[in-house]
């Protein structure tokens, strides 16, 4: 574990600020025990973990480099400027380079949570341990491993954090793959307002909602609330359906979207005000619950 300590946000502070009131706080809903609790907090106080993106190996020259050079400089800083454009403008206003950065930000939301990072690092340990076992590599003072677990133990004892950093570096280097970027760029982009509804949109610690076309068995849309009254949609066809129902049944449509947001949340749901404990409590974190879709 690196000696330097830094708080790393897996939901960027800039993204959450539109849900803040004049007190610069948002309403954070969570379930510490049985009941849902709402507390007013600043974006700085939520969705973060110490050294989440830091290199784990003791030999790393700059353990905090991934946060500074990758997540902050390469992803969040340009995304914040683009989000500000989308709050009042449309995706057509973006230049091609900005679209590429925004597509990268969309991808990053899916792969920067604590659970994702834990799985990624565990995958790195397993890959290197398998290579040790298959190659028969052995250190001068360590016996040859007889099984996968012994190889994992050797790796942890000799070079703790090395395998985790190798796979993390590979993830960062391949992150902006042409295929992933092209998939999102090929979709129809739009921003939809919910100004005619009685309800604000919520968001969460897993704010990006993906929509699958069950008939075609393919990913059809990425839906991201970017403010309490505006959503960004990249889709093949779903944006037309969503736009239609926001006009015809605005209140019901926003309720369903908020239900989706709560269902897909890990632990936290964010809103502009407290008093929504009953609604959020029915759905928060219930990813396997029956989900009513806008159809």
N, C-alpha and C positions, 0 to 999 in steps of 0.2 A: 504494500500500500504506500503510495507516495506521501512524503512528509508534508508537502504543501497542501493546504486546504482551500477549496473554493466551492461555492454553491453553484450548481449547474441546473438550469431550468429546462425541463423536458417539454413544457408548454411555455413558449417565450412570453416575457412580460409585455412586450408591445402588442401581442395578439389579444391579451385579456383586458387591456386598458379601456376599450369602448364600453365594457360592462361596469366601469367604475362610475360612481356618482360624484357630486361636487366635493365629497370628502376624500376622493381618490381611492376609495375602497369599493370592492365588489362583494356580493353575497355568496359565501362559500358553503355549500351543503355537503354534509358527510354523515356517516353512521358510525360513531365511535363504539356504540354497543348495540342496543335494540332500536332506539328511536333516531330519526333524522334530526340533526342539529344544524342550525344556520348561524354563521358568524361573519361579521364584516372584516375583510382582510384586504391587504394590498396585494397586487400581482407578485410583488417580491417575496411574499410570505407563503406562496402556494406553488405546487408542482415543481419542486426542486429536490435535489439530493446532493450531498457532499461528494465531490469528485466523481460524479456519475460517468463523465466522459474522459477521465484522466487515465493515462497509461498506468498499468499496474506493476510493471517490471521495475525493480530497483535500479536497473542500469539506464533507464530512460533519462536522456539529457534534460528534457523539458516535459514533465508529466502533464502539464496543463495545456500543451500545444493543441490537442484536438478541439478543445472548447474555444480557444482563442482564434485559431486559424481556420477551423472547419465550420463549427456550428455558428459562431458569432460572425466572423468575417465573410464566410462563403455562403451561408444560408440566411441567417436571421437579419443581418444588416440590410441586404438588398430587399428581402421580403417585407421588411417594415415599410420601406419607401413605396413598394408596389401596393401593399395593403392600403396605404393612405390614398393612393390613386383610386383604388377600387371602392373605397367608402362612398365616393361621390360620382365616380366615373364608371366606365365600362371596360371590359377586357380589350375591346377594339382600340382603346386609347393607348395600349401598351406597345412598346417596341418589341421586336423579336427577342432581343437579349433579355428583356424584362420578363417575357413569357417563359423563357427557359429557366430563369431564376425562380419564378413563381411555381412552375411545375416541379422544380427541385424541392421547394419548400413543402409542397403538397406531399411528395414522396417522403420527406423527412419526418412528417408527423406520424407516419406509420412505423418508423424505425428509430425512435429515440426515447422510448419509455424505459423505466427501470426494468420491467419484465423482459423487454426485447434485449436490452444490454446484457442481462443475466443469461438469457438463452444464447446470445451470440458468443459470449465468453466461454460458456460451457461447451459450445460446439467447437471452439478453438482448442480447448483442452482435449476433447475427444479425438479430434483430427490428428493432433501431434502425438498423442498417446498411441494411437493406432499405427502411426508411422514408426514410432519407437519399437513397438511390438513386432511389426513386420520386418523391419530392417535388422533387428537383433542388436541395435546399438546399445552399448553399455559403458558406463563411466568407470574410471579406474577403481573406484571404491564402492561400486554398486553392483549387485548381482544382476544377471540378465533377467528381465521380467518374464514371467510365465503366463500372464494373462493381462487383460486390458486394465484391470484395477491396479495391478502392480506397476504398470507403465504410467498410469495416472499419478500414482504416489511418487514415483521417481521424478516425474516432471515437476510436481508441486514442491518437492524437497530441493531439487537442484536449481531450477530456474522459475521460481514462482512469479506468475504474471506474464511470462514471455509468450506463451501460446495465446493467451487472451489478447495481448497487444498485437500479435501478428495477424489474427483474424480481424481485429478492429481496424487495423491499417488497410487490410484488403477491402473491407467494407467501405471505408472512406474513399479509397482509390477507385472503386468501381461504382460508387454511389450515383454519379451522374451518367449512368450508362445511356447510350443513345436509344436503346430499346425502351427503357422506362420513360425517358423524356418524350420520345416520339409518340408513345401510347397516349399520354395526356395531351400533347400538343395537337394530336389528330382529332380530339373531341371538340364538341361545340362548347365554347365558354360564354357564360353570361352571369350577370348579377341581378338578383331579384329582391325587390323591396317588399317589406311586410307592413308598410305604413298604414294600410287600411284595416289592420287587425286590432283587437283589443289587448293582445298579449305581446310581450317581448320574447324574442328568441333566447334560449339558454345556450350554454356551451359547457364543456367538461374537460377533464384531464385526458380525454381521448376525443378531441373535438371533430375529427374528420369522420364523416359517415360515408360508407361505400354502399352502393346500391347495385344488386345483381339482377339481371334480366333472367328470370327462371325459365322462360320459354326458350331463350337462346343459349342459356347456360354460360353467360359471359358477364364480366363487369361492365355495367352500363353508366355508372356515374360516381363522381366524387362530390360530396356536398359539405361545404364548410361555412358555418355562420361566421361572418366577419364583423358583425356588430349586432346589437339587440334587434335591429330592424332591417338587416341586409344579409343575404347569403350569396356565396360564390358557388357556382355549379359548373363542373366540367362533365359533359355526358355525351352519349351517342344520341339518345332520344328522350331520356328522362326529363330533361329541362323543359320540354314542351308540356309534358304531363303536369309537372310541378307548377309551371307558370299558369296553366289553365285552372288548376284547383285553388291556387292562391287568389285568383280573381273570382271564382265561383263560390268557394267555401273557405274564405281566408282564415277565420278563427279555428275551424276544425283542422285545416292544414297545418297551422302553426302548432296546435296542440299535438298533432301526430309527430311533427318534427321534434318537438321538445321531448316527447316520449322516447323517440329514437335516440336522442342525445343522452337521456338518462339511462336507457338500457345499455348503451355502449360505453358508458362511463366505467372507469375502473373503481375509483373511490370518491371522486369529487365532481359535483355539478355546480356550475356558476350561473348566477342570475343577477339582475339589477336590484332586486329587493328580497327581503326575507318574507316569510308568510306562505311559502310554497311547499312546506314540509310534507303535507299529505300527498300532493301530486307526485313529488319527486320520490317519496318513500315507497310508492307503489312500483317503481320501475328501476331505480338506481342499481346499476350493476347486474341486472337480470338479463344477461345476454342470451340466455336460452329460453326466455319467456316468449310466449306467442306474440308476434309483432304485427300490429295492424299497419298496413302500408297504404300510401296514397294511391288508390287505384281508380 
